């Protein structure tokens, strides 16, 4: 009872709850007074059920039950003054009010329990996001970084899209962005496999082809341990883009494994960086294994002040109500931006306006700007 009382007290202590609870209390008083003053053949008591029903819209089950008890007490009081409790009409009214109030309290309890379950699901999703898809630092080496993730499933904050950034010893920064076939919680296991292999190999392998080959090997060896084979027996693969950005060289490299080509913003001009040496997605285990000899990296210029925009297909495949795809390159060219954060802010608002709701597929974006390297010395994280 102490816990139950405390719950009611906490609800009443909240400004919104204290103000709103006056409405069902006033209804009970008004209905009771009007019923008592009305002729004996007019019965307004059944309307008392409105009080607990209204309370359930803004309060928990205990406060709703308390209002229900007051409503039943008011019905009993009306019955005493209008012929006594022994009349069949009053007995049926009281019984009906008790039953309806109990039903309202039960529905309120189920709703609150569902709310707690959703809250726990969000907490688990947030924890998984912090552990698996750790937010990259806002500054790493000479780079400024911003990111955006839109999960397709309502109760998750993470799905089948992935990205990560790691420092290397040469010195430089390596980046991965990818998209697991499928979406939502079922794809998290495969995303975690690739992210773990990337974080382990980013500083270990000297070249980008060696790192990509290691990712392929790790995925093929372990995918059956993490993939949802029972409910999704089809092929399991991940499209990804792997980049190597040296600190003191304006020439960066990338290997595109079946992923969306990145956009390079240079002097307000947007260039789509198509790969001259495309590689198959990770997980094509029936094909000959990727090796440094068979995989080539694409070089591209990445100068001070440039912004590199990486994204997953959930962005460019987002459709408007009329069915038009989101024209990312055209929209980016139209934005006047001075930082990665500002660019992603514009894209976020514009994308949601284009779709009219949350995109139907997971969508991730990573914006990276090169700043003057002489301002920083050695690895630097923020």
Secondary structure, DSSP 8 states (H G I E B T S, - for coil): -HHHHHHHHHHHHSHHHHHHHHHHHHHHHHHHHHHHHS-TT---GGGGHHHHHHHTTTS-HHHHHHHHHHHHHHHHHHHHHTT-TTSHHHHHHHHHHHHHHHHHHHHHHHHHHHHHHHHHHHHHHHHHHHHTS----SEETTEEEEEEEE-SSTT-S--SEEEEEEEETTTEEEEEEEEESS-SGGGHHHHHHHHHHHHHHTTT-SSHHHHHHHHHHHHHHHHHHHS-TTT--S---EEEEEEEEESS-SEEEEEEEB----EEEETTEEEE---SS-B--BT-TTS----TTT---EEEE--TT-EEEEE-HHHHT-B-TT--B--HHHHHHH---SSHHHHHHHHHHHHHHHHSSS-SS-EEEEEEEE--GGG--S--B-
